[in-house]
Amino acid sequence: MKRFGLLLLCVALSLYIFAENKEKSAIERAVKDYIQSQHRVLPDMMANGIDTSLAKRTYWESEEGNEFILESTYEDMVNLAGVYNKNGDKFPASPRVDIDIYDIDERVASVKLTADDWIDYMHLYKNGEGQWKVINVLWQLNNINDHVSKKR
């Protein structure tokens, strides 16, 4: 009987680990859709990884020196993915993509993405169709002095 109990415990633990790894993989896929769509100029990939209610924010400084919150929407990010790296000069040949999943709790997750020039703190949720989507992003450039509007 003890062996049977131990076997059940091992099976339950294996199923739990499998399910957790499956969730982590799906979360990483959504984050990779977000960043790799910018590398590869693939707006449909961006649309796949983010929620239509996306709120992406950072602090910015105007040419006059006034700080404000710069916001990007779902539409902004899908459009950005279609043009940002069109000339292939915005990222190194092997771009940095470090994903740290801080927490997963049922249908929500907190993640840090470290890319070449910036970091993104992200919130994701698992929608009704079982897909993980990025819904909130707070980001900053690694060089915070670059958070200034440039005269065009």
Backbone hydrogen bonds in HBPLUS format (Angstrom, degrees):
<---DONOR---> <-ACCEPTOR-->    atom                        ^
c    i                          cat <-CA-CA->   ^        H-A-AA   ^      H-
h    n   atom  resd res      DA  || num        DHA   H-A  angle D-A-AA Bond
n    s   type  num  typ     dist DA aas  dist angle  dist       angle   num
A0005-GLY N   A0001-MET O   3.00 MM   4  6.30 157.5  2.05 150.9 156.6     1
A0006-LEU N   A0002-LYS O   2.89 MM   4  6.12 156.3  1.95 148.1 155.0     2
A0007-LEU N   A0003-ARG O   2.82 MM   4  6.00 153.2  1.89 145.3 153.2     3
A0008-LEU N   A0004-PHE O   2.91 MM   4  6.18 159.1  1.95 148.7 153.9     4
A0009-LEU N   A0005-GLY O   2.95 MM   4  6.18 155.4  2.01 144.6 151.6     5
A0010-CYS N   A0006-LEU O   2.94 MM   4  6.19 157.5  1.99 148.3 154.1     6
A0011-VAL N   A0007-LEU O   2.93 MM   4  6.19 159.5  1.97 152.6 158.1     7
A0012-ALA N   A0008-LEU O   2.89 MM   4  6.07 165.9  1.91 151.4 155.5     8
A0013-LEU N   A0009-LEU O   2.90 MM   4  6.06 161.3  1.94 149.5 154.9     9
A0014-SER N   A0010-CYS O   2.90 MM   4  6.04 156.1  1.95 145.4 152.2    10
A0015-LEU N   A0011-VAL O   2.92 MM   4  6.17 159.2  1.96 152.6 157.7    11
A0016-TYR N   A0012-ALA O   2.97 MM   4  6.19 155.0  2.04 147.1 154.1    12
A0017-ILE N   A0013-LEU O   2.95 MM   4  6.18 164.2  1.98 152.4 156.0    13
A0018-PHE N   A0014-SER O   2.89 MM   4  6.06 159.7  1.93 149.0 155.1    14
A0019-ALA N   A0015-LEU O   2.92 MM   4  6.08 163.1  1.95 148.0 152.4    15
A0020-GLU N   A0016-TYR O   2.90 MM   4  6.12 159.0  1.94 150.3 156.4    16
A0021-ASN N   A0017-ILE O   2.91 MM   4  6.06 162.0  1.94 150.2 155.1    17
A0022-LYS N   A0018-PHE O   2.92 MM   4  6.10 150.0  2.01 146.3 155.1    18
A0023-GLU N   A0019-ALA O   3.01 MM   4  6.28 154.9  2.08 147.1 153.0    19
A0024-LYS N   A0020-GLU O   2.93 MM   4  6.20 162.7  1.96 151.5 156.4    20
A0025-SER N   A0021-ASN O   2.92 MM   4  6.07 159.2  1.96 146.1 151.7    21
A0026-ALA N   A0022-LYS O   3.04 MM   4  6.25 154.2  2.10 143.7 150.5    22
A0027-ILE N   A0023-GLU O   2.90 MM   4  6.14 154.5  1.96 152.4 159.5    23
A0028-GLU N   A0024-LYS O   2.88 MM   4  6.09 168.1  1.89 153.8 157.2    24
A0029-ARG N   A0025-SER O   2.92 MM   4  6.09 148.1  2.02 140.7 149.8    25
A0030-ALA N   A0026-ALA O   3.15 MM   4  6.43 154.8  2.22 143.1 148.1    26
A0031-VAL N   A0027-ILE O   3.08 MM   4  6.42 160.7  2.12 153.9 159.1    27
A0032-LYS N   A0028-GLU O   2.81 MM   4  6.01 158.1  1.86 151.1 157.8    28
A0033-ASP N   A0029-ARG O   2.82 MM   4  6.04 150.3  1.91 146.8 155.2    29
A0034-TYR N   A0030-ALA O   3.12 MM   4  6.37 151.7  2.21 141.3 148.2    30
A0035-ILE N   A0031-VAL O   3.08 MM   4  6.46 160.3  2.12 152.7 156.2    31
A0036-GLN N   A0032-LYS O   2.70 MM   4  5.45 154.0  1.76 147.9 156.9    32
A0037-SER N   A0033-ASP O   3.18 MM   4  5.60 142.6  2.32 126.1 134.1    33
A0038-GLN N   A0035-ILE O   3.07 MM   3  5.45 137.1  2.26 104.8 116.0    34
A0039-HIS N   A0035-ILE O   3.24 MM   4  6.68 150.9  2.33 142.9 151.2    35
A0040-ARG N   A0036-GLN O   2.86 MM   4  5.99 164.9  1.89 154.4 157.2    36
A0041-VAL N   A0037-SER O   3.00 MM   4  5.52 113.7  2.45 127.3 138.3    37
A0042-LEU N   A0037-SER O   2.95 MM   5  4.66 163.7  1.98 134.8 139.9    38
A0045-MET N   A0042-LEU O   3.05 MM   3  5.41 129.6  2.31 108.4 121.0    39
A0046-MET N   A0042-LEU O   3.27 MM   4  6.72 152.9  2.35 149.4 157.1    40
A0047-ALA N   A0043-PRO O   2.97 MM   4  6.25 164.4  2.00 151.1 154.8    41
A0048-ASN N   A0044-ASP O   3.04 MM   4  6.23 137.6  2.22 135.7 146.5    42
A0048-ASN N   A0045-MET O   3.18 MM   3  5.05 125.5  2.49  90.8 104.8    43
A0049-GLY N   A0045-MET O   3.28 MM   4  6.59 139.0  2.46 142.0 151.2    44
A0049-GLY N   A0046-MET O   2.99 MM   3  5.34 131.8  2.23 106.5 119.0    45
A0050-ILE N   A0046-MET O   3.21 MM   4  6.39 138.3  2.39 157.5 168.7    46
A0134-VAL N   A0049-GLY O   2.92 MM  85  6.26 164.5  1.94 146.7 150.9    47
A0051-ASP N   A0134-VAL O   2.86 MM  83  5.80 165.9  1.88 155.9 151.6    48
A0054-LEU N   A0051-ASP O   2.97 MM   3  5.27 149.2  2.06 122.3 121.2    49
A0055-ALA N   A0135-ILE O   2.99 MM  80  6.32 146.5  2.10 140.2 148.8    50
A0137-VAL N   A0055-ALA O   2.96 MM  82  6.35 152.1  2.04 152.1 150.2    51
A0056-LYS N   A0072-SER O   3.05 MM  16  4.98 160.0  2.09 158.3 156.8    52
A0072-SER N   A0056-LYS O   2.79 MM  16  4.98 152.2  1.86 145.3 150.4    53
A0057-ARG N   A0137-VAL O   2.83 MM  80  6.22 157.2  1.88 152.8 158.8    54
A0139-TRP N   A0057-ARG O   3.00 MM  82  6.43 160.7  2.04 161.7 168.0    55
A0058-THR N   A0070-LEU O   3.05 MM  12  5.37 139.2  2.23 143.5 154.6    56
A0070-LEU N   A0058-THR O   2.79 MM  12  5.37 152.1  1.87 156.0 163.9    57
A0060-TRP N   A0068-PHE O   2.74 MM   8  5.35 150.3  1.82 163.9 170.9    58
A0068-PHE N   A0060-TRP O   2.81 MM   8  5.35 155.0  1.87 146.5 152.7    59
A0061-GLU N   A0147-HIS O   2.84 MM  86  6.00 123.4  2.16 130.9 148.0    60
A0149-SER N   A0061-GLU O   2.72 MM  88  6.03 162.1  1.75 173.9 175.9    61
A0062-SER N   A0066-ASN O   2.81 MM   4  5.22 166.6  1.83 142.3 144.8    62
A0065-GLY N   A0062-SER O   2.89 MM   3  5.16 161.7  1.93 111.2 117.1    63
A0077-MET N   A0073-THR O   2.98 MM   4  6.26 160.0  2.02 152.2 156.8    64
A0078-VAL N   A0074-TYR O   2.93 MM   4  6.20 159.7  1.97 157.9 163.7    65
A0079-ASN N   A0075-GLU O   2.95 MM   4  6.06 165.3  1.97 150.7 155.2    66
A0080-LEU N   A0076-ASP O   2.80 MM   4  5.98 155.1  1.86 144.5 152.6    67
A0081-ALA N   A0077-MET O   2.95 MM   4  6.11 159.3  1.99 145.4 149.8    68
A0082-GLY N   A0079-ASN O   3.00 MM   3  5.19 134.9  2.21 100.8 113.8    69
A0083-VAL N   A0080-LEU O   3.02 MM   3  5.36 156.3  2.08 110.8 118.1    70
A0084-TYR N   A0080-LEU O   2.76 MM   4  5.32 171.0  1.77 163.9 163.9    71
A0086-LYS N   A0083-VAL O   3.20 MM   3  5.14 166.0  2.22 116.9 114.8    72
A0088-GLY N   A0085-ASN O   2.84 MM   3  4.99 153.8  1.90 108.8 117.7    73
A0098-ASP N   A0114-THR O   2.98 MM  16  5.03 169.4  1.99 147.4 150.8    74
A0114-THR N   A0098-ASP O   2.84 MM  16  5.03 163.8  1.86 149.0 154.6    75
A0100-ASP N   A0112-LYS O   2.86 MM  12  5.11 168.8  1.87 154.6 158.5    76
A0112-LYS N   A0100-ASP O   2.83 MM  12  5.11 158.5  1.88 146.6 154.1    77
A0102-TYR N   A0110-SER O   2.78 MM   8  5.43 141.9  1.92 145.6 157.5    78
A0103-ASP N   A0110-SER O   3.33 MM   7  5.27 154.2  2.40 138.5 140.1    79
A0110-SER N   A0103-ASP O   2.92 MM   7  5.27 151.6  2.00 144.9 151.3    80
A0105-ASP N   A0108-VAL O   2.86 MM   3  5.44 169.2  1.87 162.7 165.5    81
A0107-ARG N   A0105-ASP O   2.77 MM   2  5.93  98.8  2.44 120.4 107.3    82
A0108-VAL N   A0105-ASP O   3.14 MM   3  5.44 158.5  2.19 121.1 127.8    83
A0126-LYS N   A0107-ARG O   2.81 MM  19  4.77 146.3  1.92 132.6 137.2    84
A0109-ALA N   A0124-LEU O   2.97 MM  15  5.14 148.6  2.07 143.0 141.7    85
A0124-LEU N   A0109-ALA O   2.99 MM  15  5.14 162.7  2.02 141.2 145.4    86
A0111-VAL N   A0122-MET O   2.92 MM  11  5.07 165.7  1.94 145.6 149.3    87
A0122-MET N   A0111-VAL O   2.75 MM  11  5.07 174.9  1.75 157.6 159.5    88
A0113-LEU N   A0120-ASP O   2.79 MM   7  5.03 168.0  1.81 154.9 158.9    89
A0120-ASP N   A0113-LEU O   2.80 MM   7  5.03 159.4  1.85 150.6 156.7    90
A0115-ALA N   A0118-TRP O   2.93 MM   3  5.46 161.7  1.97 163.0 168.6    91
A0142-ASN N   A0117-ASP O   2.77 MM  25  5.51 165.8  1.79 135.9 136.8    92
A0119-ILE N   A0140-GLN O   2.99 MM  21  5.75 157.3  2.05 162.7 168.7    93
A0140-GLN N   A0119-ILE O   3.14 MM  21  5.75 150.6  2.23 151.8 159.4    94
A0121-TYR N   A0138-LEU O   2.79 MM  17  5.19 173.3  1.80 152.6 155.0    95
A0138-LEU N   A0121-TYR O   2.89 MM  17  5.19 158.3  1.93 149.7 157.1    96
A0123-HIS N   A0136-ASN O   2.94 MM  13  5.03 155.0  2.00 138.9 141.5    97
A0135-ILE N   A0123-HIS O   2.91 MM  12  5.90 172.4  1.92 157.9 160.4    98
A0136-ASN N   A0123-HIS O   3.33 MM  13  5.03 164.8  2.36 137.2 137.3    99
A0125-TYR N   A0133-LYS O   2.99 MM   8  5.59 149.4  2.09 149.4 157.2   100
A0133-LYS N   A0125-TYR O   2.88 MM   8  5.59 155.1  1.95 153.3 160.2   101
A0127-ASN N   A0131-GLN O   2.82 MM   4  5.45 160.3  1.86 155.9 150.3   102
A0130-GLY N   A0127-ASN O   2.86 MM   3  5.32 160.5  1.90 119.7 123.7   103
A0146-ASP N   A0143-ASN O   2.88 MM   3  5.75 167.9  1.90 127.7 131.8   104
A0147-HIS N   A0144-ILE O   3.21 MM   3  5.58 164.1  2.23 112.5 114.8   105
